[in-house]
C-alpha cells in the first residue's frame, strides 16, 4: 500500500507532529503510543514506509529497531537519529534504508518518504 506509514517513536509530541505532517500529505498513518505493538502491526499490515525515531534511552524503541534489523526490513525504513551512530547508519544503508538526522526539515523528510 503506497500510502500507509508506521511511525515508531517514544516521544508523544514528535508522534503527534509526524502523524499530522503525514496525514496532511495524504498518508494513512499508524502511530501506536505503545511501541511494543509495532512488530505486530508490521507483521499484520503492508506499510509503504516505516519511520523510526530512534531513541537510545528507550528499550522498546531499540527492540523494534532490532526487529527490523534482524528481518532485513530497513529497505522500507527511515531512521531518524539525534546522534550519528556509524553502526546504525551502516546497517540501515546496507539494507537500502534511509537516515534523517535531527534537526531535520519536514520537507526533507517528506521527500525521503516519497522516494521509491
C-alpha positions in Angstrom: 0.0 0.0 0.0 1.7 3.2 -1.2 0.2 5.5 1.3 0.3 3.6 4.6 3.0 4.5 7.1 4.1 3.1 10.5 5.6 5.6 13.0 7.6 4.3 15.9 8.6 6.9 18.5 8.6 7.2 22.2 8.1 11.0 22.1 4.4 11.9 22.3 4.9 15.4 20.8 7.0 14.1 17.9 4.5 11.3 17.2 1.7 13.9 17.0 3.7 16.2 14.7 4.8 13.4 12.4 1.2 12.0 12.3 -0.2 15.4 11.4 2.6 16.0 8.8 2.0 12.7 7.0 -1.8 12.8 7.2 -1.9 16.3 5.8 0.3 15.0 3.0 -2.3 12.2 2.2 -0.8 9.3 4.0 -2.7 6.8 6.2 -0.7 6.6 9.5 -0.4 4.0 12.3 1.4 5.6 15.2 0.9 3.5 18.4 1.8 5.0 21.7 2.9 1.6 22.9 5.9 0.6 20.8 5.5 -3.0 22.0 2.8 -3.5 19.3 4.9 -2.1 16.4 6.2 -5.5 15.5 2.7 -7.0 15.5 1.4 -4.1 13.3 4.3 -4.5 11.0 3.5 -8.2 10.5 -0.2 -7.7 10.1 -0.1 -4.8 7.6 1.7 -3.8 4.4 3.5 -0.5 5.0 4.9 1.7 2.3 7.5 3.1 4.8 8.3 2.7 8.5 9.6 5.7 10.3 11.6 5.1 13.5 12.6 8.0 15.7 15.5 6.2 17.3 15.9 6.8 21.0 18.9 5.3 22.6 17.2 5.6 26.0 14.1 3.5 25.2 14.4 -0.3 25.4 11.1 -0.7 23.4 12.5 1.6 20.7 15.7 -0.4 20.5 13.7 -3.7 20.4 11.7 -2.6 17.4 14.8 -1.3 15.7 16.5 -4.8 16.3 13.3 -6.5 15.0 13.6 -4.5 11.7 17.3 -5.2 11.5 17.0 -8.9 12.1 14.2 -9.2 9.5 16.2 -7.1 6.9 13.4 -4.6 6.7 15.4 -1.4 6.6 14.8 -1.1 2.8 11.4 0.4 3.6 12.5 2.4 6.6 13.5 5.9 7.5 15.5 6.1 10.7 15.6 9.5 12.4 18.8 9.9 14.5 19.6 12.6 17.0 23.2 11.4 17.4 25.2 9.9 14.5 25.9 6.2 15.1 28.1 4.7 12.4 26.9 1.2 13.2 23.3 2.1 12.8 24.0 4.2 9.7 25.9 1.4 8.1 23.3 -1.3 8.8 20.4 0.9 7.5 22.2 1.9 4.3 23.4 -1.6 3.6 19.8 -2.8 3.6 18.6 0.1 1.4 17.0 2.2 4.1 17.3 5.9 4.8 18.7 8.1 7.6 17.4 11.5 8.6 19.4 13.5 11.1 17.9 15.8 13.7 17.1 18.5 13.4 15.5 17.9 10.1 13.4 19.9 7.6 9.9 18.4 7.4 10.0 18.8 3.6 13.3 16.8 3.5 11.6 14.0 5.5 8.6 14.0 3.1 11.0 13.9 0.2 12.6 10.8 1.6 9.2 9.2 2.2 8.1 9.8 -1.4 11.4 8.4 -2.7 11.0 4.8 -4.0 
